[in-house]
Amino acid sequence: MRVAALYDVHAMPWALEAVLADLGDVDAIVFGGDFVGGPCADETLALIESLGAVLIRGNAEDGDPRTASLPLTAELDGVSYCHATPTANTPMTTVFTPDDDLRAMFGSRGTFVIGHTHHQFDRRAGDLRVVNAGSVGMPYEGEVAAYWALVADGEPAFRKTPIDVERAIAGIRASGWDGGEEFIAGNLLVAVDRDEAAKHFESQR
């Protein structure tokens, strides 16, 4: 089974459309939370709902009546998908999180695909594997692109899709989104430093 794991779109339909054009042949699409919470929530949600995808609730969905009742987890082909952890959508996990803390949040075995902290990583602690699919709409990776994962027969692999930055900038400005210019300056005209962002999230755990 081939599963596209698309996390943290953050209502950026321009990035999502680029990824959808890049998916290739997949059997299922999982949206792993935080697909709203950005400039074009209505447009993004309508696109997502047209796909027949599996939807998981991230923290951004908690405050939206259309999405607040979504489940926290899904399981496909032996892999567990959740936004942050299987029981909550706000705890932070980073590339720097100690193994003992990983086990405390996820247990001692299994493969979990997560998001929430917007940077890709593949962590193993014994029989436990925790993979962050990255962020489609607001990545913290040191390069402006859309980041996601393809899980083929239970094996996650990282993917990166170029986006039309000028189109995204124009769309954000047209949306009238509060904070849009700040986001453009800090996330599209330049890229967020990966290690700096991961260390910040780790300090907030």
FENUR-V757334 format. One line per field, one symbol per residue. ss: DSSP state (2 for helix, 1 for strand, 0 for the rest). burial: 1 if it has 9 or more other C-alpha atoms within 8 Angstrom, else 0. A space follows every 50 residues. Layout:
BEGIN
ss=???
burial=???
END
This chain:
BEGIN
ss=01111100000022222222220000011110000000002222222220 00011000222000000000001111001111000000000000000022 22222200111111000000111110111111000000000000011111 11001111111000222222222220000222222222000002222222 22200
burial=11111111111111110110000001011111111111111011100100 00111111111100001100011100001111111100110111001000 01100111111111111111110110011111111111111001111111 11010101001010000110111000100100111111011111001110 11000
END
